[in-house]
Amino acid sequence: MQQQVSITGLGVISPIGLDVRSVAGSLREARSGIRIVQAPPLQRDVAAGAIDASFEDAFTRMELPFLDRCQQMAILAARQAVEDAGFDLFESFGQRAGLYYGNVNGGVASAQAWYQQMLLEGKQASRPFSAMAIMGNAGAAQVALRHKVLGPVITNATACGSSGVAISDAARAIRDGYLDVAIAGGAEAPLVGSLVGVFQGTRAMSPPDADDPSRTCKPFARDRSGLVLGEGAAFLVLESAAHARARGARCYGYVSGSGISNDAHHIGMPASEGQVRALRAALSDASLQARDIGYVNAHATATDGGDVIEAAALREVFGAGPADARVSSTKSVHGHLLGATSALELLITVLAMEGAMLPASAHLDHPDPRCALNHVGPRPVTDCQVDHALSFSCGFGGTNVALVVSRRPSDPST
Protein backbone atom coordinates (compact mmCIF):
# COMPACT_ATOMS: atom_id res chain seq x y z
CA MET A 1 0.00 0.00 0.00
CA GLN A 2 1.35 3.42 -0.94
CA GLN A 3 1.89 5.90 1.89
CA GLN A 4 0.49 9.43 1.99
CA VAL A 5 3.30 12.01 2.35
CA SER A 6 2.80 14.58 5.12
CA ILE A 7 4.63 17.91 5.39
CA THR A 8 5.45 18.28 9.08
CA GLY A 9 8.28 20.83 9.16
CA LEU A 10 9.25 24.02 7.33
CA GLY A 11 12.45 26.06 7.47
CA VAL A 12 13.65 29.03 5.44
CA ILE A 13 16.39 31.62 5.10
CA SER A 14 15.41 34.03 2.33
CA PRO A 15 15.46 37.62 1.07
CA ILE A 16 11.90 38.06 2.39
CA GLY A 17 12.46 36.56 5.82
CA LEU A 18 14.79 34.49 7.96
CA ASP A 19 12.05 32.18 9.27
CA VAL A 20 8.64 30.91 8.23
CA ARG A 21 6.67 33.52 10.16
CA SER A 22 8.53 36.47 8.64
CA VAL A 23 8.23 35.02 5.12
CA ALA A 24 4.47 34.66 5.58
CA GLY A 25 4.28 38.27 6.74
CA SER A 26 6.23 39.51 3.72
CA LEU A 27 3.96 37.59 1.36
CA ARG A 28 0.84 39.13 2.91
CA GLU A 29 2.27 42.59 2.28
CA ALA A 30 3.94 41.78 -1.08
CA ARG A 31 7.11 43.12 0.53
CA SER A 32 10.16 42.85 -1.73
CA GLY A 33 13.57 41.64 -0.62
CA ILE A 34 15.25 42.83 -3.81
CA ARG A 35 17.85 45.57 -3.40
CA ILE A 36 21.10 46.89 -4.84
CA VAL A 37 24.22 44.90 -4.02
CA GLN A 38 27.81 44.82 -5.20
CA ALA A 39 29.49 41.64 -6.42
CA PRO A 40 33.25 42.32 -6.52
CA PRO A 41 35.28 42.37 -8.64
CA LEU A 42 32.38 43.43 -10.91
CA GLN A 43 32.01 47.20 -10.85
CA ARG A 44 28.35 47.72 -11.70
CA ASP A 45 25.42 47.71 -9.27
CA VAL A 46 23.32 44.57 -9.26
CA ALA A 47 19.67 44.19 -8.25
CA ALA A 48 19.33 40.96 -6.28
CA GLY A 49 17.24 39.14 -3.74
CA ALA A 50 19.90 39.61 -1.09
CA ILE A 51 19.90 38.79 2.62
CA ASP A 52 21.32 41.62 4.71
CA ALA A 53 22.82 39.33 7.34
CA SER A 54 25.95 37.36 8.12
CA PHE A 55 25.53 33.88 9.55
CA GLU A 56 29.10 33.29 10.69
CA ASP A 57 28.27 33.95 14.36
CA ALA A 58 26.10 30.82 14.34
CA PHE A 59 29.20 28.63 13.84
CA THR A 60 32.42 27.97 15.71
CA ARG A 61 35.90 28.91 14.52
CA MET A 62 36.54 25.21 13.93
CA GLU A 63 33.43 24.88 11.72
CA LEU A 64 33.78 28.00 9.56
CA PRO A 65 36.72 26.87 7.35
CA PHE A 66 34.47 24.05 6.05
CA LEU A 67 31.46 26.27 5.39
CA ASP A 68 30.68 28.56 2.48
CA ARG A 69 27.73 30.95 2.93
CA CYS A 70 25.67 28.45 0.93
CA GLN A 71 26.17 25.67 3.47
CA GLN A 72 25.64 28.04 6.39
CA MET A 73 22.17 28.90 5.09
CA ALA A 74 21.40 25.24 4.35
CA ILE A 75 22.28 24.22 7.91
CA LEU A 76 20.20 26.97 9.49
CA ALA A 77 17.12 26.49 7.29
CA ALA A 78 17.22 22.70 7.70
CA ARG A 79 17.57 23.10 11.47
CA GLN A 80 14.41 25.23 11.52
CA ALA A 81 12.49 22.58 9.57
CA VAL A 82 13.72 19.72 11.74
CA GLU A 83 12.86 21.55 14.95
CA ASP A 84 9.49 22.62 13.54
CA ALA A 85 8.71 18.95 12.88
CA GLY A 86 9.66 18.04 16.45
CA PHE A 87 12.83 16.15 15.59
CA ASP A 88 16.53 16.61 16.30
CA LEU A 89 18.60 13.51 15.48
CA PHE A 90 17.50 10.79 13.05
CA GLU A 91 19.93 8.00 13.89
CA SER A 92 17.15 5.95 15.54
CA PHE A 93 15.54 5.64 12.09
CA GLY A 94 18.62 3.91 10.70
CA GLN A 95 18.42 3.90 6.91
CA ARG A 96 14.73 4.79 6.91
CA ALA A 97 15.53 8.52 7.15
CA GLY A 98 17.00 10.36 4.17
CA LEU A 99 18.06 13.78 2.98
CA TYR A 100 17.44 15.09 -0.54
CA TYR A 101 19.11 18.35 -1.55
CA GLY A 102 19.12 20.64 -4.57
CA ASN A 103 22.08 22.84 -5.46
CA VAL A 104 23.75 23.92 -8.69
CA ASN A 105 26.79 26.00 -7.84
CA GLY A 106 28.23 24.74 -4.56
CA GLY A 107 30.35 27.15 -2.52
CA VAL A 108 30.81 29.91 -5.07
CA ALA A 109 32.40 32.44 -2.72
CA SER A 110 34.92 29.86 -1.54
CA ALA A 111 35.73 28.91 -5.13
CA GLN A 112 36.19 32.54 -6.14
CA ALA A 113 38.49 33.16 -3.17
CA TRP A 114 40.72 30.28 -4.27
CA TYR A 115 40.77 31.41 -7.91
CA GLN A 116 41.86 34.87 -6.81
CA GLN A 117 44.61 33.41 -4.64
CA MET A 118 45.84 31.23 -7.50
CA LEU A 119 45.59 33.75 -10.34
CA LEU A 120 46.47 36.98 -8.53
CA GLU A 121 48.72 35.84 -5.69
CA GLY A 122 50.37 32.89 -7.39
CA LYS A 123 49.40 30.35 -4.73
CA GLN A 124 49.85 26.75 -5.82
CA ALA A 125 47.48 25.04 -3.37
CA SER A 126 44.30 26.03 -1.61
CA ARG A 127 43.56 25.90 2.10
CA PRO A 128 43.19 22.32 3.37
CA PHE A 129 39.41 22.56 3.75
CA SER A 130 38.51 24.50 0.58
CA ALA A 131 37.39 21.38 -1.27
CA MET A 132 34.77 20.66 1.38
CA ALA A 133 33.45 24.23 1.21
CA ILE A 134 33.28 24.27 -2.60
CA MET A 135 31.76 20.87 -3.45
CA GLY A 136 28.14 20.84 -4.57
CA ASN A 137 26.95 18.21 -2.09
CA ALA A 138 28.48 19.99 0.91
CA GLY A 139 25.15 21.42 2.07
CA ALA A 140 23.53 17.99 2.16
CA ALA A 141 26.54 16.46 3.90
CA GLN A 142 26.69 19.17 6.55
CA VAL A 143 22.98 18.86 7.37
CA ALA A 144 23.22 15.07 7.50
CA LEU A 145 26.21 15.26 9.86
CA ARG A 146 24.38 17.53 12.28
CA HIS A 147 21.14 15.56 12.35
CA LYS A 148 22.60 12.05 12.03
CA VAL A 149 20.81 11.09 8.83
CA LEU A 150 22.01 7.53 8.12
CA GLY A 151 19.97 6.71 5.01
CA PRO A 152 20.32 8.14 1.49
CA VAL A 153 21.86 11.63 1.35
CA ILE A 154 21.53 12.74 -2.26
CA THR A 155 22.24 16.01 -4.09
CA ASN A 156 20.36 16.90 -7.29
CA ALA A 157 21.81 19.37 -9.80
CA THR A 158 19.19 19.96 -12.51
CA ALA A 159 19.54 23.74 -12.71
CA CYS A 160 16.46 25.64 -11.56
CA GLY A 161 14.52 22.45 -10.84
CA SER A 162 17.17 20.95 -8.55
CA SER A 163 15.41 21.23 -5.20
CA GLY A 164 12.04 20.40 -6.76
CA VAL A 165 13.44 17.15 -8.10
CA ALA A 166 14.94 16.53 -4.65
CA ILE A 167 11.54 17.00 -2.99
CA SER A 168 9.88 14.78 -5.58
CA ASP A 169 12.46 12.03 -4.99
CA ALA A 170 12.02 12.28 -1.22
CA ALA A 171 8.24 12.12 -1.46
CA ARG A 172 8.37 9.10 -3.76
CA ALA A 173 10.76 7.28 -1.43
CA ILE A 174 8.30 7.75 1.43
CA ARG A 175 5.24 6.98 -0.66
CA ASP A 176 6.80 3.74 -1.93
CA GLY A 177 7.72 2.63 1.59
CA TYR A 178 11.51 2.97 1.43
CA LEU A 179 11.69 5.77 4.02
CA ASP A 180 9.64 6.94 6.98
CA VAL A 181 10.96 10.50 7.04
CA ALA A 182 13.11 12.80 4.89
CA ILE A 183 14.56 16.29 4.96
CA ALA A 184 14.21 17.83 1.49
CA GLY A 185 15.10 21.22 0.05
CA GLY A 186 17.96 23.26 -1.30
CA ALA A 187 20.30 26.20 -0.87
CA GLU A 188 22.14 28.62 -3.13
CA ALA A 189 24.49 31.57 -2.57
CA PRO A 190 25.13 32.95 -6.07
CA LEU A 191 25.67 36.66 -5.33
CA VAL A 192 29.39 36.48 -6.06
CA GLY A 193 31.12 38.31 -8.89
CA SER A 194 32.25 35.23 -10.79
CA LEU A 195 28.73 33.80 -11.02
CA VAL A 196 26.85 37.09 -11.38
CA GLY A 197 29.13 37.87 -14.32
CA VAL A 198 28.25 34.54 -15.92
CA PHE A 199 24.55 35.34 -15.73
CA GLN A 200 25.13 38.85 -17.02
CA GLY A 201 26.81 37.17 -19.96
CA THR A 202 23.55 35.38 -20.81
CA ARG A 203 21.93 38.81 -21.40
CA ALA A 204 19.01 37.56 -19.29
CA MET A 205 19.55 39.64 -16.14
CA SER A 206 17.57 42.78 -15.52
CA PRO A 207 19.29 46.09 -14.86
CA PRO A 208 18.12 47.68 -11.60
CA ASP A 209 14.87 49.61 -11.81
CA ALA A 210 15.98 53.23 -11.99
CA ASP A 211 13.17 54.52 -9.77
CA ASP A 212 12.88 51.68 -7.24
CA PRO A 213 15.32 48.73 -7.28
CA SER A 214 12.88 46.65 -5.19
CA ARG A 215 10.57 46.62 -8.25
CA THR A 216 13.20 45.28 -10.66
CA CYS A 217 11.72 41.80 -11.12
CA LYS A 218 8.37 41.89 -12.96
CA PRO A 219 7.26 38.41 -14.08
CA PHE A 220 4.55 38.33 -16.74
CA ALA A 221 4.55 42.16 -16.97
CA ARG A 222 4.61 44.06 -20.22
CA ASP A 223 7.60 46.07 -18.95
CA ARG A 224 9.63 43.14 -17.55
CA SER A 225 13.33 43.35 -18.29
CA GLY A 226 14.93 40.11 -17.12
CA LEU A 227 15.64 37.90 -14.16
CA VAL A 228 16.99 38.87 -10.76
CA LEU A 229 19.24 36.47 -8.84
CA GLY A 230 18.52 35.65 -5.21
CA GLU A 231 20.12 33.74 -2.35
CA GLY A 232 18.77 31.57 0.42
CA ALA A 233 17.71 28.10 1.54
CA ALA A 234 14.43 26.30 2.16
CA PHE A 235 13.68 22.84 3.55
CA LEU A 236 10.66 20.70 4.30
CA VAL A 237 10.41 17.67 6.55
CA LEU A 238 8.34 14.97 4.88
CA GLU A 239 7.12 11.80 6.54
CA SER A 240 4.57 9.11 6.00
CA ALA A 241 1.14 10.16 7.18
CA ALA A 242 0.92 7.05 9.34
CA HIS A 243 4.18 7.89 11.08
CA ALA A 244 3.19 11.54 11.57
CA ARG A 245 -0.21 10.55 12.93
CA ALA A 246 1.28 8.02 15.34
CA ARG A 247 3.48 10.66 16.97
CA GLY A 248 0.82 13.39 16.93
CA ALA A 249 2.74 15.65 14.55
CA ARG A 250 1.35 18.89 13.14
CA CYS A 251 0.71 18.61 9.40
CA TYR A 252 0.90 21.58 7.02
CA GLY A 253 -0.46 19.54 4.12
CA TYR A 254 0.50 16.69 1.83
CA VAL A 255 2.73 16.23 -1.20
CA SER A 256 0.08 14.57 -3.32
CA GLY A 257 1.83 14.39 -6.68
CA SER A 258 4.83 15.29 -8.80
CA GLY A 259 5.78 15.29 -12.44
CA ILE A 260 9.21 15.59 -14.05
CA SER A 261 9.98 15.95 -17.75
CA ASN A 262 12.77 17.07 -20.04
CA ASP A 263 12.23 19.26 -23.08
CA ALA A 264 15.06 17.63 -25.10
CA HIS A 265 14.85 20.84 -27.10
CA HIS A 266 17.69 23.28 -26.32
CA ILE A 267 20.28 23.65 -23.56
CA GLY A 268 19.10 27.16 -22.68
CA MET A 269 15.67 27.73 -24.26
CA PRO A 270 12.52 26.14 -22.77
CA ALA A 271 9.74 24.48 -24.73
CA SER A 272 6.10 24.59 -23.69
CA GLU A 273 5.49 21.01 -24.86
CA GLY A 274 7.90 19.64 -22.26
CA GLN A 275 6.41 21.87 -19.58
CA VAL A 276 2.92 20.62 -20.38
CA ARG A 277 4.12 17.04 -19.96
CA ALA A 278 5.43 17.75 -16.45
CA LEU A 279 2.28 19.58 -15.40
CA ARG A 280 -0.02 16.81 -16.63
CA ALA A 281 2.18 14.13 -15.10
CA ALA A 282 1.92 15.85 -11.70
CA LEU A 283 -1.88 16.06 -11.96
CA SER A 284 -2.08 12.41 -12.94
CA ASP A 285 0.22 11.39 -10.10
CA ALA A 286 -2.05 13.25 -7.67
CA SER A 287 -5.22 11.76 -9.25
CA LEU A 288 -6.49 15.29 -9.86
CA GLN A 289 -7.91 17.29 -12.75
CA ALA A 290 -6.72 20.74 -13.77
CA ARG A 291 -9.95 22.24 -12.40
CA ASP A 292 -9.02 20.93 -8.92
CA ILE A 293 -5.95 23.20 -8.67
CA GLY A 294 -6.76 26.54 -7.06
CA TYR A 295 -3.33 28.17 -7.21
CA VAL A 296 -0.16 27.81 -9.29
CA ASN A 297 3.18 29.28 -8.21
CA ALA A 298 4.79 29.74 -11.61
CA HIS A 299 8.46 29.55 -12.46
CA ALA A 300 8.27 32.86 -14.39
CA THR A 301 11.65 34.60 -14.13
CA ALA A 302 10.67 37.82 -15.96
CA THR A 303 12.63 37.03 -19.12
CA ASP A 304 10.92 38.02 -22.36
CA GLY A 305 10.81 34.62 -24.03
CA GLY A 306 10.65 32.36 -20.98
CA ASP A 307 7.53 33.92 -19.49
CA VAL A 308 5.65 33.68 -22.80
CA ILE A 309 6.58 30.03 -23.28
CA GLU A 310 5.59 29.09 -19.73
CA ALA A 311 2.34 31.06 -19.91
CA ALA A 312 1.41 29.09 -23.03
CA ALA A 313 2.01 25.80 -21.17
CA LEU A 314 0.03 26.90 -18.11
CA ARG A 315 -2.79 28.16 -20.32
CA GLU A 316 -2.96 24.85 -22.21
CA VAL A 317 -3.25 22.86 -18.98
CA PHE A 318 -5.22 25.18 -16.68
CA GLY A 319 -6.89 27.74 -18.93
CA ALA A 320 -6.92 31.49 -18.38
CA GLY A 321 -10.52 32.25 -17.45
CA PRO A 322 -11.82 33.71 -14.18
CA ALA A 323 -12.81 30.24 -12.92
CA ASP A 324 -9.41 28.70 -13.67
CA ALA A 325 -6.39 28.34 -11.39
CA ARG A 326 -4.96 31.61 -10.11
CA VAL A 327 -1.30 32.12 -11.05
CA SER A 328 1.53 34.21 -9.63
CA SER A 329 5.32 34.30 -9.56
CA THR A 330 6.82 35.18 -6.19
CA LYS A 331 10.24 35.68 -7.77
CA SER A 332 8.99 39.25 -8.04
CA VAL A 333 9.88 39.69 -4.35
CA HIS A 334 12.64 37.15 -3.65
CA GLY A 335 14.41 36.74 -6.97
CA HIS A 336 15.63 33.53 -8.59
CA LEU A 337 17.41 31.22 -6.13
CA LEU A 338 18.54 28.86 -8.91
CA GLY A 339 18.90 25.38 -7.38
CA ALA A 340 16.98 26.41 -4.25
CA THR A 341 14.14 28.20 -5.99
CA SER A 342 11.83 25.15 -6.23
CA ALA A 343 12.07 24.49 -2.50
CA LEU A 344 11.43 28.11 -1.54
CA GLU A 345 8.47 28.39 -3.89
CA LEU A 346 6.95 25.11 -2.72
CA LEU A 347 7.31 26.30 0.88
CA ILE A 348 5.56 29.53 -0.12
CA THR A 349 2.82 27.51 -1.84
CA VAL A 350 2.30 25.48 1.34
CA LEU A 351 2.07 28.71 3.38
CA ALA A 352 -0.43 30.11 0.88
CA MET A 353 -2.60 27.02 1.10
CA GLU A 354 -2.42 26.87 4.89
CA GLY A 355 -3.05 30.60 5.32
CA ALA A 356 -5.88 30.95 2.77
CA MET A 357 -3.81 33.56 0.92
CA LEU A 358 -2.67 33.74 -2.70
CA PRO A 359 0.71 35.48 -3.05
CA ALA A 360 1.06 38.30 -5.55
CA SER A 361 3.07 38.73 -8.69
CA ALA A 362 4.31 42.02 -7.28
CA HIS A 363 4.63 44.89 -9.77
CA LEU A 364 2.28 43.20 -12.27
CA ASP A 365 0.56 46.48 -13.04
CA HIS A 366 0.36 45.86 -16.77
CA PRO A 367 0.31 42.14 -17.75
CA ASP A 368 1.79 41.19 -21.09
CA PRO A 369 -1.11 40.10 -23.33
CA ARG A 370 1.10 37.25 -24.55
CA CYS A 371 1.13 35.95 -20.94
CA ALA A 372 -2.65 35.80 -20.54
CA LEU A 373 -3.52 33.77 -17.42
CA ASN A 374 -5.83 34.09 -14.42
CA HIS A 375 -3.25 36.24 -12.62
CA VAL A 376 -3.43 36.89 -8.90
CA GLY A 377 -2.17 40.39 -9.71
CA PRO A 378 0.12 42.86 -7.92
CA ARG A 379 -1.50 42.43 -4.50
CA PRO A 380 -2.08 39.17 -2.60
CA VAL A 381 -5.59 37.76 -2.35
CA THR A 382 -6.63 36.97 1.21
CA ASP A 383 -9.43 34.79 2.61
CA CYS A 384 -9.12 32.52 -0.41
CA GLN A 385 -8.97 28.87 0.60
CA VAL A 386 -7.71 26.32 -1.94
CA ASP A 387 -7.61 22.57 -1.44
CA HIS A 388 -4.88 21.83 -3.97
CA ALA A 389 -2.01 23.96 -5.29
CA LEU A 390 0.91 23.42 -7.66
CA SER A 391 4.45 24.80 -7.74
CA PHE A 392 6.28 24.70 -11.07
CA SER A 393 9.96 25.06 -11.98
CA CYS A 394 11.92 24.83 -15.24
CA GLY A 395 15.65 24.94 -15.77
CA PHE A 396 18.55 25.23 -18.17
CA GLY A 397 19.07 21.83 -19.72
CA GLY A 398 15.31 21.32 -20.11
CA THR A 399 14.27 19.76 -16.79
CA ASN A 400 10.76 20.69 -15.63
CA VAL A 401 9.30 19.72 -12.26
CA ALA A 402 5.76 20.24 -10.99
CA LEU A 403 4.80 19.54 -7.36
CA VAL A 404 1.21 19.27 -6.13
CA VAL A 405 0.33 19.91 -2.48
CA SER A 406 -3.05 19.29 -0.88
CA ARG A 407 -4.73 20.31 2.37
CA ARG A 408 -5.99 16.79 3.04
CA PRO A 409 -4.73 13.30 2.14
CA SER A 410 -6.33 11.69 -0.87
CA ASP A 411 -6.97 8.60 1.25
CA PRO A 412 -7.46 9.54 4.93
CA SER A 413 -7.14 5.89 5.98
CA THR A 414 -3.44 5.69 5.01
N, C-alpha and C positions, 0 to 999 in steps of 0.2 A: 504494500500500500504506500502510495506517495505521501510525503509529509507536507503540510502547509508550512510556509516560511514566515515566521513572525519577525518584525523589526522591534527590538527591545532596547536599543541604545543608540544615541546620536551624539556625535562630537564634531566640532568645527572650529577652525581658525581661518578667518577670511577677511577680505577688505571691508565687509559690511558687519563684522562682529567677530569677537573672539570666543564666543560660546553660543549655544543654541538660542538662548533667550534674547541676546542682543541681535542676532541675525533675524529672528522673527520680528523684532521691533523695527529694524531697518526696512524689512519687506513691507510692513504695514504703512510705513511712511514714504516708500519708494526712495529711501535715502541712499545716495550714491557714495561708494567708496573709491571712486576714480579721482585721481589727482595728478599733479605734475611731479615727476621724479627725475632724477639724474641716474644714468647708467654708465659710469666711467668705464673705459676711456672715451666713450661717445660724448660728443660735445653739445648735442641738441637736447632740448627738453622732450620728455616722453610722458604721454598720458597713460596711466596704468592703474589697475586695481591693486593698490599698494597698501600694505599693513604698516602703520606708523608705530612699530614696536620692535624691540629686540627681545629675543627669547633666551639669550645666553645665561641670564641669571637663574634660569630654571635647571641648569645643569652644572655639574662639578667641573673643576679644572681638569680632572682626569678624563671626563667624558667628552669635553668640547673638541679635542683634536680629531675625534672620530666623526663629528657631526657637522655637516653642512646645514645651512638654514632650512633646506628642504626636509631633512630628517628631524630637525628640531620641531618643526610644525607637525610632521607626521606623528611623532611621539606624543605631543601634547593633545592633538585632536583625538587620536586613538584612545588615550587615557580618559578623556572626557566620555567617550562612547562606552568604554568598558565600565567605568564607574556608574554611568547613567543606567546601564543594564543590570547593575548590582553584582558585577564580577570584579575580580582583581587578577588572580592567577588561574591559568587553565590547565595546569599540569595534571590535575585529577581526571581530566577528560582523556588523557593519553592522546592517541592519534585521532580522536573523534572531535577535536577542535582544530580549526584551520585559520589561516590568514591569507587574504587575497588582496593584492595591492596593485594600483595603477600609477605608473610614472613613465615619463618619456626621457627626461633629460638628466636625471641623477643630480649629483651635487655640482651645479654649474659654477657657483662662486668658488668652490674649492678647486675645480678644474681650471678656471680662469686664473686663479692665484698661482697655480703651478706653471701654467703657460707663460705668465709674465716673468716668473723667476727663471725659467729656462731660456726664454727668448731675449729678455732684457738684462738679466743679471748673470747669465751664463752658467746657471747651476745645472749640474749633470744628474742629479737625483732629487726626487721630491722628499718631503717629510715622510717618516715611516708609516704614518697612518692615513696619508692622502688617498690611497686606493680605496680604503673603506669609506671615506667621506664622499668619493666621487661616484662609486658604482651605483647603477640604477636600482638594484634591489636592496640598497642599504636601508631605506625607510622601512620596508617589510621586516628585514632582519632585526633592526633595532626595536621595533614594536614587539616582535616575537620574543626577543631576549627578555624584555621587561615584564611580559605577561605570561611567560613560560608556555608558549604555544608549541606543542610537540607534534602536531599533525602537519599537513601540507602548508608550506609558506611559499606563495607563488606571486611573482611580479609579472604583470601584463604591460606590454609596450605597444599599443595599437593607436598611437597618436591621440587624438582628442577623445577617442572612445575607451582609453585604457582602463580607467577606474570603473566605467560602466560594464565592460567585459569582465572585470574582476568581480563585481557584485553579481553579475549573472552567473559566473562560475561558482561562486560561493552558494548562491541560492539553489542552484541545481544539485550541488553536492549534498546539501541538507535535504532537499526534496526527495532525492533518490536514496537517502538513507545512509550515505557514507559518513556524514558528520552530524553532530548534534548542535554545534554552535560554530560561528565563524565571525571574525572581524574582517570587514571589507570596506575598501575606500581607496583614497589616493592622496598624493601631495605633489606640489610643484613649486619651485622657487626660481622662476625664469627671468627676474628683473635684474639681469646682469648684462653688462655691455656686449659680451661676446654673443649671447643668444638674442638680445634685443636687436643687434645689428643684423643677425641672420634673418629675423622676421621683417625688418625694414627692407632687406634685400628682396623679399617676395613682393613688395609694393602693395601689400595687403593691409598694412597698419595705418590707422587713422592719425593724422596730425591732431594735436590738442585743439579743442574748440576754443576759438579766440576769445569768446565772451565768457565762457564758463567751462573750464576743463572737466568738471564733474559730469557734463552733458556730452562728452566726446563720443560715447558709444551709443548708436541709435539703430538697433536692429529693426528691420522691416520698414524703416522710415524712408521717405523720398529723399531726404538730405543726408542719409548715412554716408560715411566716408571711410569705413574700414574698421578692422578689429582693434581691440584694446587688450593687451596682455594683463593677466592678473596672477597673484600668488596666493597660496593657502593650502589647506588640507581639510578633508572631510571623511568621516568614517561612520559606518553603521555596524551595530552588532545584530547579526541574524541568528535565529535558532529555530528549531522545530517547534511548531505550535504546541505539541504535546509536552515537550520539555519546558517551554515557557509557562504553560498552564500549571504544570506540576509544582513549579517553584513559586507560583504566584507573581510572575513578572508583569510589569506594565508593558502594554503593547501599543505602539504607535500606528500599526497597520501591518500589511502583509505584502511581500513581493509575490505577486500572483502570476507574473509571466515575464518572459524576456524573448527578444528576437535579435539575432546577429546576422548580418549579411556583408558581402563585399561587392563593391561596384564592378571590379575588374574592368575599369574604364580608363582611368588616368591617375598617375601618382599624386597629382595635386588638385584635380578638378572633380567635384562630386557629380553624381548622376542620380536623377530622381528615381529612376527605375530600381536601383539598388536600395535606395532609402525606403521606397514603398514595400519592398520585400521584407525588410527588417520590421517595419511597422506592422505589417499584416501577420508576420510570424509571431510577434509579441502578443497580438490580440488572440491569435489562435492558441498560443501556449496558455493564455489566461482564460480560455473558453469564453471570450467576450466578443461583442460586436462593436464596431466603431461608435455606434450611438450610445454605448454604455460609458464611454470616456467623457468625463466632464471637463477636464483640463489637460492641456499639453504644455509642458515646458520644452520649448523648441531649442535646437542647437544654435540657431541664428546668430552669427558673429558680426553682422553689420557690414559684410563685404557685398559688393554690388551683385556679383554673379551667384555667390553661395546662397544668399537669402532667397533669391528668386527660384533657384532650383529646389531648395527645401520647401518653400511655400507651395510649389507645384505638387510635391510629394504629399505634404500634409493635406492639401486640398483634395487630392485624388482619394485619399483614405478616409478623411473625416468630413469633407465638405467645407463650406465657408459661410453657411447661412446662420441666422440668429439662433437657431435651435441646435447648432452643431457645437463640437468641443471648442471651448475658449482656449486661446493660444497666447503665450507671451514668451519673451526671452529675457531672463534675469541677468544675462551678461551685460545688459544696459547699466547695471549698478555695481557689478563685481568684476567685470572683465572676463577674459578667457583664460582659465587656469590650465589649459592644455590637458595633460594626463589626469589631472584632478578634477576637471570640470564636470564630468559625468557624476561623480560622487557628490560634489557640492550641489548640483542641480537636482539630483534625486533627493537629497536631504531637504532642499527647499520645497520640492514637490510634496514630500511627506508632511512638512510643516504646514503647507497650504491646505492639504486635505484634512489634517487634524484640526487646524484653526479656522476652517470654513472661510478661507480667504484666498483669492486668486491674485498672485503677484503681478505687478505691472511690467509692461515693456516701457520703462521710463523713457521719456523724451519722444514717444511716438505721437507727436502732434499731427503729423501729416503722413499717413501710411502710403507706401508705394503701391499704386494700383496693380502692379505686377505681383505683389505679395498679398493679394486678397485672401483674408482668412477671417475667422470670427475672433478678432483681436480683443484681448482684455483692455488694451489701451494704456495711456500714460499714467493712470492712477490705479491702485489695486482695487479689487472688488471685494467687499466684506459681506459677511452673513450669506455666504454662497457655499452651501455644502455640496460636495461631490463624493460619490461612492468609489469611483475609480479614476485614476489619473495616470498619465504617461510622461516619462522623461526621455528625450531623444538626443543622441549625440552622433556626430559624423566626424571622420578624421582624414587627414592626409593618408594616402595609401588605400583609401576606399572602404575602410571598416565603418559600419553603421551599427549602433546598438540602441535598442528601445527597451525600456524597463517599465512594467506596469505595476502600480501599487494600488491596494484596495483597503477600504476601511474595515471590512470583515472578511473572514476566510471563505473561500468558495464552498468548502465542506466543513461546517462547524464541528463535526464529529471527529475530525482528525487533528 
